[in-house]
Amino acid sequence: MDTLDRTTFENGMRQLMQRLDKHEAVLNVINESGRDMMQTIPKLEDELLDNQDLCLMLHVSKRTLQRYRSCGMIPYRLLKRKPYYKRSDVEDFIRTYAREIKKENDGNRKARIYV
């Protein structure tokens, strides 16, 4: 009876080790593919700004930001259906359009960008 229990135990341990080896192999594959994916995804070293941040920074309304997006004046990314702007894109936008927008809105003073 003692031998049967020992044999059963050893067989169970062997099966357990085989399963753990399979899981380890799967995890290694996942880990490697994750590393590969991280190399292909561009790094976001730039700070992301949301609508509220940009409204406060540019002294404009959310509707004005929507108009800038619709006209293609400022690049943005949607994350969970919410627009975000890279700080470098915002700086480029200000350099490119600040004078035009200031002139355009000098009369009504609704949407200004301060440089």
N, C-alpha and C positions, 0 to 999 in steps of 0.2 A: 504494500500500500504506500509506503514511504517513497519507493522508486517511481511509482505512477505519479504521485504528487510532484516530485522533483522534475520528472520528464515533462509533465504538463506545464509546470512553471517555466522551464527552459524554453519550451516551444512558444509559450505566450510571450516571453521576453524577446525571443528572436523575431516574432511577428511585430511586436511593438517597435523594435529597433529598425526593422525594414520600413515600417510606416514613417517613423521619424526621419529616416534617410530620404524617403520620397518627399516629405514635406520640406526638408532642408533644401533639396534640389529645386523644388518649386519656388521657394523663397529666394534662392540665389538667382533664378531666372527673372523673377519679379524685380529684385534689387538691381540687376544689371540693366533691365529695360527701363527702369526708373531713372538710372544714371544717364542712359542714352537720351531719354525724353528731356531731362533737365538741360542737356547740352543743346538740344534743338530749340527749346523755348527761349526767346529773348529775355534777358534779365531786365527787370524793371528797377533800374538803379535810380530812376527818377521818382520823385514824390508824386502821388496821385492826389488831385484836388477834386472835390465834388462841387455841385452847383452852388451850395451855400458858401463854400470857400471862395469860389470864383466871383460870385456876386459881391461879396465884401471886398475882395481885392480890387475889382474893376469898377466898383460903384455903379453896378447895373442891376436890372431886375432879372428874374428867372426867364421871363418872356424874351428879353433881349438876348440872353444866352441861347435860347432856343432858336432865335432868328439867326444868330451867328453860326450855329450848328447846321441849320437848314441850308444856309447859303454856302456852306463849306468853308467858312472863314476860319474856323477853329476845329482842329481834329479832336476826336473824343473816342472813348471806348465805352461800351455798355457792359456792365457787370451786374447781373441780376436785374436787368432792365433799368439800371440807374446810370446816367452818364458820368464819366470820370475824365479828367483832363490831366495830361502829363505837364509838370511844371515847365519843362523845356518848350513844349508846344505853346503854352500860354505866353512864355517870354517871346517866342517867335511871332505869335499873333500880335502882341503889343508892339513889337518893332515894326511889323508890316502894316498894321491897320490903325495905329493910335492916331496919327495925324488926320487920316481920312475921317475917322469916326468923330473926332473932335470938331472938325469943320462941319460935318454933316449935322451935328447936334448942337452947334453953337446957339442956334435960335431957340430951340425948345428945352434944352438942358435936361432932357429926360435920361439919356444914356451917354455917359461920358466915360472916357478912359483917361486917367491921369498918368502921364509919363514921368 
